[in-house]
Structures are given as structure tokens and as C-alpha cells.
Amino acid sequence: MSGGCDWVLAVADQTISDEHIVGPSSAPDDVLRVEHIAKSFGPTTALRDVNIHLRKSEVLGLLGDNGAGKSTLIKILCGFQKQDSGEMWLKGEPYSPKSVDDGRAHGVDTVFQDLALIDQLSVFHNLFLRRERVRKPIPFLSNAIMRREARKALDTIGINIPSIDVPVARLSGGQRQAIAVARTVSGDADILLLDEPLAAMGAKEGAMILDLIQRVREEGNVSIIMILHNYVHVFAACDRVSLIQDGVIALDKPTAETSIDELTEIVVEEYRRAREAAHIGNGASVAVPITAGADAPQVAAQASQKAAGGGPAAGGGPAAGGGPATGSDATP
């Protein structure tokens, strides 16, 4: 029994020694810099030592397995949660948002994974949630102005929502996603944080959102961090990619200097190590298929869960432009 335990510990030590952690870095035109961010929820460690930076007018793709800590990082950046340790700088100044509203006041706006919509409110009211247009001096809602600006914002994206007066509960998942994206993109933010903006969209709607991101990038005024699961989207929309594994940044490269094969191999190797550590004590072995392509992370995730004795990995339907997405970040 002792020998088996020693074997498991040796595998764990080897996994740690093989781990690659991207350290702090910066560029002269950085608008956001994050160093040594850590966050835990009770006994669960979501982020251990995260270091990223975002340059002006850059689109940064944030990748990682379910539960790797992507959504937690986004929530810290926007002010929804507070990190346990680490520092952030916004445009060269220390940055520590006290709330989402405070982050928005500093020019950081977010499309959350759950979209942050109120089902009972109309489309145009959701588009102006927490940023309502009001009359002066008596602060009544200016519904006419909000209707007009809402229609303009949706037409700019190209998403077809026939009536902006209906409750969002009556809309499809893709239409709801479009409302959340339009609300953020049509604001005055300098930095946009998009947590899986294409998750519920079909191919047509997803292509429209990617075109919108391309237009925003070309205007040169906004920088974007975008959580994605589909590698086709990564190489179509992003200037640089950062990969989170086990609460740290394991890879940070311009998309022009990496490939689908390299990203796939990193993810599959992580599952190999995790499976070996989990099964070495009882002698079990499970083969993980290596698939180079946009859907490789989901294939590896499914094999990893089967090896652990669980069901299929969480995942949605086919994402726009390629293979199926791997689902949402399970970390709080």
C-alpha cells in the first residue's frame, strides 16, 4: 500500500515539475496588466498565480478547460469578485474595482457567462440595464430615446430581433446572447471582457459577432479579452492567446506564432498527466484519442471524465465556425 502511495506522489511531483507558468510581462502600450492573481473559494483554489497583460486595441483569447478559472479571472477584472492576492494596473495606474459599476466607471465592461439579463424586462430595457437614459430635472425613464438607441445598436451588429418591446424571456438563446453583447459593445468602455460571447449562437449569428469584434478592433479604441472554446474562433478573431491550466497561465503567444496542433497537444498532455495521477494507484489505464482540430478539447475532456468513472463532459451544441464548444467554465 505504501509503495502505491509513493507511486502516486511521485507522479504528482512529476506533474508539478513539468508545469509551465507564464510570469509577469508588459508592453509599452498596455492598457491592463495583472500580476500574481490568486483566488480560492474555501478549499477550492480557482487561481494560483495568473499573470496577463492586454495591449491597446488588442483582442486576447483566453482558453482553458472547464473549471480552469477563466470566468473567475473575468469576474475579478470587472470588479464582481475580489482577488485574495496579486495586483492589477489599468492604463498604468493601480486598479482595484470595488464593484461592477466601479469597474464600468473605469472603462471596463463585461458580458457575463449568464448574460445578466432580466427575463421580465423588454429588450430595450435590458440593453440599458444599470445605464438607463432618464429625463431631467425629474428622473423619469426616457423610453423613446432608449428604444431608438437600442434599435440602432442591434442593427449595427446585424442581429434580427423584430420587436424590442417583448420580454427577453420570449427570445432564443442566440438572440439573448446578442442583446448582452450589444449592450456592452455599444457603451463607452475602453476594455471589453467577453465570457463566451458565442456560446449560444448559431453559425450565422456567431459570424456577425466575430465581424463586429473585427470592426471594433480596427477602430483602434477598444481592447478585448474574450473567453473562447472553439479554436477556429480563436484564430479568426484574436491577436494573442493565453491558456489557463490549473489556475495559472501555461501559454501566452501571438496567434501567428502558435497553431491548433500546439494548443491541442498542450490540452491533451494535461489530460494524460491527470489520468495517470488518478489511475496509477489501481493500475487502470484508459486511452485518450488525440484529435487535432477545433473540437479536440472536448474529445479529450470526454475521455478524461470517462477515465474518472463519470459521464460525458459538459458541452453545448456546435459553435459557430467549427466543431462543438466545450461548454462553460465550471469555476465560480
N, C-alpha and C positions, 0 to 999 in steps of 0.2 A: 504493500500500500504506500509506504514511504517513497519507494522508487517511482511509483506512478505520479505522486505529488511533485517530486523533484523534477520529473519529466515535464509536467505542465508548467511549473515555474520557469524552467529553462526556456520553454517555448515563449512564455510571456516576456522574459527578459530579452530574447532574441527579437520579438516584435517591437519592443521599445527601442532597442539599439538600432533597428532598421528604420525607425521613424524619421522622416524629414520634416523639419519645422522651418517655415519661411520666417526670417527675422524682420525687424523693422526696416523700412526703406522709405525713400521720399524722392520727390521730383520738384524742380523749381516752380512748376505751375500747379502744385497740389491744391485742391480745394478742401479735401478731407484727409485726415491721417489718424490712424488708430494703432496704438501700441500696447501689447501685453494685456489685452482684454480677457478677463476670466469671469465666468458666471456659473453658479451652482444653484440647484433647486433641491434643498435638503441633501440627501445622499447622492443625488444625481448631478454629475458635472456636465454641463452643456458646452461650455467654452473653457479652454485651459490657458491658451497663450496665442491670441489672434492678433496678427499684425497685417493691416492692409492700408493702402493709400489710393486715392482717387484723384485723377488729374482733371483739369478744366476741359469740358466738352468730351470727356471720355465715357464710353459705355463699358462697365466692368461686369462680366458674367460671374456669378457666384454659384459654384457647383458643389455637390456633395450628396451623400446617401441620406435616406430618411433618418432623422434624429441626429444628424451631424452637427447641428447648431446654427444652421443658416438663418432660420426665422428668428431665433433668439438674438443673433447679431443685428438683424434689421431692426428689431424692437429696441435694442439698446441705442442704435444710431439715431432713431427718431424720437427717443425720449419716453417710450412706453414702459421700458424697464431700465433699471439702474445696474450697471456692472458692479461686480464685487471688487475688482481691482483693474488697473490699467488706466490709460489716459487717451483723450481724443482732442484733436485740434481741427477747427473749422476756419479756413482761409487764414491760417497762421495764428489764430487766437485759440486759447483753451476753450473747449466746448464740453459742456455738461448739462444737457437739456433736462429740465425738471418735469416736463410733460410733453405729450404730443403737440399740444398747442404752442409750447415754448420752442420745440424743435421747428415747427412750421414758421414761427416768428423769426427764426434764424435762417430761414430759407430751405429747410429740409422737409419734404413732404413724402407721403408713403401710400402705396396701395398694399393693404394688408392681405394676408392669405385668406381671411374670412370675409374680405371685401368691405367690412364696416358699413353695411347698408341697413336701413330700417325698412322692413318689408311693407309697413303700413303707409309709408310716405310715398309721394309721387316721384316720378323720375327726376323732374327738375328740382324738387326739394332735396332729394338725395345728392344731386350734383352740387348743391350749395350747403351741404350739411356742415355746421360749425363755421361757415363763412357766408352766412345769409346776407343778401342785399336788403337794406332797410331804408325807410324814408326818414327824412329829418324835417323838423326837430323831434317829431313824435316817431319813435322807432317801430312803426308797423312794417311788416314784411312787404317788400316790393315784388309781388309775384309776377307782374308783367315784365319787369327787367330780367328776373331770373328765368322766366320761360324763354325769352328771346336769346339770352346768352347760352342757355342750355342747348337749345336747338342748334345754335351756331357751333358750339363745341362738339356736339355729336356729328354734325355734318362734316366738320373738319376731319374727324377720324374716319368717317365713311361708314359708320355702323348704322344700320337701318332700324330705328325704333319709331314706328308710325305715330304713336301718341306719347307725349312726355307728361301727360296728366294722369296716367294709370299708375297704380301702386306697383313698386318693383317686384312684389311677390308674384305678380302675374307674368313676369318676363322669364325668358330662358336663361340658363346658366351663362351662355356666351354674352347675352345682352347685359346681364348684371355685371359681368366682368368688364364689359366695355364702359359702363357707367362709372365704375370705380377708377378705371384708367383715365377716362376723360376728365373726371373731377380733379385728378392730380396734375395731369399734363396741362390743363387749361389755367392753372394757378400761376402764381408768381415765384415759384420755387427755383432755386439755383441747383438743388440736388434732389433727384427723384430716386426713391427706394421702392422697387417693384418686386413684391414677393409672389412669384409665379404668376405673372400677368397673363399668361396664355393657357393656364391650366384647364379652364372650362370651355375654351373656344374651339370651334371647328377650323378647318383649313383656311377658308375664306376670311373669317374674322381675324384669325391669327396673323395672316399675311397683312391685313390692314393695320394691325397694331405694330407689326415689325416695320412697315412703311412709315408709320407715324414716328416711331423711335428714330428711324433713319433721318427723317426731316428735322426732328428736334436736335439731333447730333450735328447735322450740317449747319444749323443756325448758329451753333457755337456758344450758346448762352447757358446751357444746362448740362450737368453731368449726371450719369445714371448708374446705379448699382441694381442689377437685375438677377433674381434667383431663377435659374432655368434647370430643367432636367433633360431636355432634348438637345443633343449635340448639334443637330442641324441648325437650330435656332441660335446656338452659341456662336457658330462660325458665320452665320448670316448677319448678326446684329451687334456683336461685341468686338471691342478693340483689344481687350485683355481678359484673361480668365484666371480666377482664383478658385482652388479646390480645397474644401474643408473636409478633413478626416479626423475623427476622434477629438474634436474641439480645437484643432489647430489648422493653420493654412499649410497644406502639404505641397502645393504647387502654385506658382504665380508667374504667368508668362503671357506675352502678347499672343493673340490667336494666330498671327502669322508665323510664330515660331513653335507651334505645337500642332497636334493632329488628333483626329478622332481615335486613331490607333493608340497614341500615347496615353490619352485620357482613359481609354478603355482598359489598358493594361494596368494602370495605377489602381483603378477601382477593383478590377478582378484580383489583383495581388492582395489588396486589403481583405477581400473575402477569403482568399486562400489562407492567410495568416489567422483570421478569426476562426475559420472552420478547424484549422489544425489545433489551435489552442483549446477549442471547445470539445474536440473528439479524441485528442491524443491519449487521454486517460483510459478510455474504454475501448480503444482500438478501432473505432468506427472510421469509415472513410467514404466520402461522397465526392464524385467527380463534378467539377463546375465547368460547364461549357463556356468556352471563350468565344465571344461573338464580337467582331469588330463592326461597329455601326452605331447608329443613333440610339438603338434600343438595348445596347449592351448592358448599361447599368441595371435595367430591370431584369434581364436574364440572370445576371449574377446575383441580384438581390433575391430572386425566387429560389435559386439554387442554395443560397446561404440559409434561407429560412427552412427549406426542406431538410437541410443538414441538421438544423437545430431541432427538428421534430415539429415545426409549426406549419401553418398553412401557407398559401401563396402570399407573396409580398404585396403590400398595398400599392395600388396604382389606379390611374384613371384610364379613360379610353385613349384612342390615338390622338396625339397632339398634332398641331398644325405643322406641316412641312416635313414630317418624318415618322419615326417609329413611336410607339406608345410612351407616354410620360411615366415617370416612376412614382407619381403621387406627391403628397405634401410632406413637409417637414414635420416629423412627429415630436420634435423637441418643443417644449412650451415656449 
